[in-house]
């Protein structure tokens, strides 16, 4: 009888052995060969080129040196200001009455405000009364002087009459003596009387001259007092006139510093008058351009979509926060669309020449101070000493070290690390 089947089929797993796949031992050898070849090529190129570093060509920008017109300029932000905007002040202590409002247009000579100042008006009235008194005194002094002159003239004329009478008496005595009527003693006495009369007359004439001179000085002193008082009154009259505040220019009332019927002190600001017909532009320029700026330099003011010509009229002598301020005036009429305190851009032309050796402004200007540049020949960038001249916003003048057609690295040379030579691959 056959044995019964159990239903289990046995495999040969107990006899199997795990076999490792063959290793690719040639792969590390191939990678090492490629690296060695690249290193050999790099070393070979560096050895024959003399380069100290190597930089990819797509990381740098190379430009040829060219001869072209050169314009050195700068751009600055400006603010429109009024060239004439006087501030009016209170001439004295008092109460102000305004005749205009802020923003109102005014004409030159128009009454803007009045100031009620009892101090000034009372002083004017007092000094005017004093002047009238001095004028009356001068008139009275003139009458007194005329009277004194008349008296002096009378004394002189009486002394002259005495001389003439003594002359006649002496002559009669002389005639009588010749007739034997009078003795010689009487003749001598009459002669002495004539001499006395002549001396009195001479002294009367001299005394009258001195008295008249004294009267002239006295009268002149009174006149000077009147003139001095008149000058004082004229000054007070000017102060009284200044109590009426008049517009010095035609324009617009910019700012009112006081309220209606306010009490103000002397020299307190009242208002500002802005002459909108004479606008200029205040600009701020970096300190580095201060030495290049000069009065009269041409400027271009950008107003909307158009450009207006102007010129530099003033430069501040001070530097604040590395900024120098200047003032630009318009060559022609002021554009009507301009408004005070409006922000606009200004371009100032520092220098303009033809056929100048130049390059676009690049990192070589800022990094090395413009003393070196990398000149590219046959893929090798060599550090070359150069000298730069005028510097514009986007270009720089080359004065030495380069020639037209030279290829120069203008950007991307940060990776060069000031190496003497760099291979550009």
SVG drawing of the C-alpha trace seen along z (x, -y; Angstrom):
<svg xmlns="http://www.w3.org/2000/svg" viewBox="-10 -239 64 241">
<polyline fill="none" stroke="black" stroke-width="0.4" points="0.0,0.0 1.3,-3.4 2.0,-6.1 -0.4,-9.0 0.5,-12.5 0.8,-15.3 0.1,-18.2 3.4,-20.1 6.0,-20.6 9.4,-21.3 11.7,-23.9 15.4,-24.2 15.7,-27.4 17.8,-25.7 20.3,-25.0 20.4,-28.6 23.3,-31.0 23.2,-34.9 25.6,-36.2 26.8,-39.9 26.6,-41.8 29.9,-42.7 31.2,-46.2 31.8,-49.0 35.3,-49.6 36.0,-51.8 33.6,-54.7 35.9,-56.3 38.8,-55.9 36.9,-57.8 35.8,-60.7 39.3,-61.0 40.7,-61.2 38.2,-64.0 39.1,-66.1 42.8,-65.6 42.4,-66.6 40.5,-69.8 43.1,-70.6 45.8,-70.0 44.2,-72.3 43.6,-75.1 47.2,-74.8 48.5,-74.7 46.5,-77.9 47.5,-79.7 51.1,-78.8 51.3,-80.1 49.0,-83.1 50.6,-84.3 47.1,-85.0 46.7,-84.9 42.9,-84.3 40.2,-83.1 36.7,-84.6 33.8,-83.7 33.3,-86.1 29.6,-86.4 30.2,-88.0 32.0,-91.1 31.2,-93.9 33.8,-95.0 33.6,-98.3 36.0,-99.9 37.6,-103.3 36.1,-105.8 36.6,-109.4 33.3,-111.2 31.7,-114.4 31.8,-114.7 29.2,-116.4 29.9,-116.5 26.7,-117.3 24.8,-116.5 21.2,-116.1 19.7,-117.6 16.3,-118.0 15.1,-121.6 12.3,-123.5 10.6,-126.5 11.0,-129.6 10.2,-133.3 13.3,-135.4 11.6,-138.3 9.4,-137.6 9.8,-140.4 8.5,-140.1 6.9,-143.2 7.4,-144.2 5.6,-146.4 7.4,-149.7 6.3,-150.4 4.2,-149.2 0.5,-149.4 -2.7,-147.8 -2.8,-146.5 -5.7,-146.7 -5.4,-144.4 -6.7,-145.5 -5.9,-142.2 -6.3,-138.5 -3.9,-135.6 -3.7,-134.6 -5.0,-137.9 -3.3,-139.5 -1.9,-143.0 -0.3,-145.7 2.8,-147.6 2.1,-150.6 -1.3,-149.1 -2.2,-149.7 -2.0,-146.3 -2.5,-147.3 -2.5,-150.3 -1.0,-150.5 -2.4,-152.6 0.5,-153.7 -0.2,-156.4 3.4,-156.5 4.5,-157.5 1.7,-159.9 2.0,-161.7 5.7,-162.0 5.2,-163.5 2.7,-166.0 5.0,-167.0 8.0,-167.5 6.0,-169.4 4.8,-171.8 8.4,-172.2 9.4,-173.1 6.7,-175.7 8.1,-177.2 11.6,-177.3 10.5,-179.0 8.7,-181.7 11.8,-182.1 13.9,-182.4 11.6,-185.1 11.8,-187.0 15.5,-186.6 15.6,-188.1 13.7,-191.2 16.1,-191.5 19.1,-191.2 17.8,-193.8 17.2,-196.2 20.7,-195.6 22.2,-196.3 20.2,-199.5 21.5,-200.6 25.1,-199.8 24.8,-201.7 23.4,-204.7 26.4,-204.6 28.8,-204.6 27.0,-207.5 26.8,-209.6 30.6,-209.0 31.1,-210.2 29.0,-213.3 31.2,-214.0 34.3,-213.8 32.9,-216.2 31.8,-218.6 35.2,-218.5 36.8,-219.1 34.8,-222.2 35.5,-223.5 39.3,-223.0 39.1,-224.8 37.3,-227.8 39.8,-228.0 42.6,-227.9 41.1,-230.8 40.4,-232.8 44.0,-232.2 45.3,-233.5 43.2,-236.6 44.6,-237.0 41.2,-236.4 42.0,-233.0 45.2,-232.0 47.1,-229.0 46.0,-227.0 42.4,-227.0 43.6,-225.8 45.4,-222.9 42.4,-222.0 40.2,-221.9 42.8,-219.7 42.7,-217.3 38.9,-217.2 39.1,-216.3 41.5,-213.5 39.3,-212.1 36.3,-212.2 38.3,-210.3 39.3,-207.6 35.7,-207.2 34.6,-206.9 37.2,-204.3 36.3,-202.2 32.6,-202.5 33.2,-201.1 35.2,-198.2 32.7,-197.5 29.8,-197.6 31.5,-195.0 32.1,-192.7 28.5,-193.1 27.2,-192.4 29.3,-189.2 28.0,-188.1 24.4,-188.7 25.1,-186.7 26.4,-183.7 23.4,-184.0 21.0,-184.0 22.8,-181.1 22.5,-179.1 18.8,-179.6 18.5,-178.6 20.5,-175.4 18.2,-174.5 15.2,-174.9 16.9,-172.8 17.8,-170.1 14.2,-170.0 13.0,-169.9 15.2,-166.8 13.8,-165.1 10.3,-165.9 11.0,-164.6 12.1,-161.3 9.0,-161.1 6.9,-162.0 8.5,-159.1 7.7,-156.8 4.1,-158.0 3.9,-157.3 5.3,-153.8 2.3,-153.1 0.5,-152.6 2.0,-149.3 2.4,-149.5 3.1,-146.6 6.8,-146.9 6.2,-144.7 3.2,-143.4 2.4,-139.8 0.3,-137.7 0.0,-137.8 1.8,-134.6 1.5,-134.5 -0.3,-136.6 1.5,-136.4 -1.0,-138.4 -4.7,-138.5 -7.1,-141.4 -6.9,-144.2 -4.0,-142.4 -1.6,-144.2 1.9,-143.8 5.4,-144.8 7.9,-146.8 9.6,-144.8 7.1,-142.0 6.5,-140.2 3.1,-141.1 2.9,-139.4 4.9,-138.2 4.4,-139.4 5.4,-136.9 6.4,-138.1 5.3,-135.2 6.6,-136.9 10.2,-136.2 10.6,-132.6 13.8,-130.7 14.9,-127.2 16.7,-126.2 18.8,-123.1 20.8,-120.7 24.0,-119.3 26.3,-116.6 29.5,-118.0 31.6,-116.1 30.4,-118.4 31.0,-121.6 34.4,-122.4 33.0,-121.9 30.2,-124.4 30.6,-128.0 28.3,-131.0 26.8,-131.3 26.9,-127.6 24.1,-126.6 21.2,-124.6 18.2,-122.8 15.0,-122.8 12.6,-120.0 9.0,-121.4 6.5,-118.8 7.3,-117.5 9.4,-120.4 12.9,-121.7 13.5,-125.3 16.9,-126.9 18.5,-128.7 21.8,-129.4 23.3,-129.1 23.2,-132.4 24.3,-131.6 26.2,-128.9 26.2,-128.6 29.6,-128.9 28.6,-126.4 28.3,-122.6 25.5,-121.2 25.1,-117.4 27.3,-116.9 25.0,-119.0 25.7,-122.4 22.7,-124.6 22.5,-126.8 20.0,-129.0 19.1,-128.7 17.4,-131.5 15.5,-131.2 17.0,-132.7 13.7,-133.6 10.2,-134.1 9.1,-132.0 6.9,-129.1 3.3,-130.0 2.6,-126.5 5.2,-126.8 4.0,-127.1 6.0,-128.1 7.5,-125.1 6.9,-122.9 9.5,-120.0 11.3,-119.8 14.5,-118.3 17.5,-120.4 20.4,-119.4 23.6,-121.5 26.2,-121.3 29.6,-121.3 31.7,-120.8 31.1,-120.3 33.8,-119.4 34.2,-117.5 36.5,-114.5 37.3,-113.4 38.7,-110.0 36.1,-108.4 34.6,-105.3 31.2,-104.6 31.4,-105.1 31.9,-101.8 33.2,-100.2 36.8,-101.0 36.0,-104.7 34.6,-104.0 36.6,-101.0 40.1,-102.1 39.5,-105.8 39.9,-105.8 43.7,-105.0 43.5,-101.5 41.5,-99.7 41.6,-96.1 42.6,-96.2 41.6,-93.1 43.9,-91.7 43.5,-88.1 41.2,-87.1 43.7,-88.3 42.7,-91.3 45.7,-93.2 45.6,-95.8 46.8,-99.0 47.4,-102.4 45.2,-105.2 44.4,-108.8 40.8,-110.2 39.7,-113.7 36.1,-115.1 33.5,-112.7 29.9,-112.8 26.9,-110.8 27.3,-108.0 30.8,-108.5 34.3,-109.5 37.2,-111.2 40.4,-109.3 43.5,-111.5 46.3,-108.9 46.9,-105.2 44.5,-104.2 44.1,-104.8 41.1,-104.6 40.0,-101.0 41.3,-99.5 38.9,-97.1 38.3,-97.8 36.4,-96.0 33.9,-98.5 31.8,-96.3 32.0,-92.9 35.6,-93.1 34.8,-92.6 36.0,-89.0 39.4,-90.1 40.5,-91.0 43.0,-93.5 45.0,-90.7 47.7,-91.9 46.1,-89.8 42.9,-87.8 42.0,-85.2 38.6,-85.8 37.3,-82.4"/>
</svg>
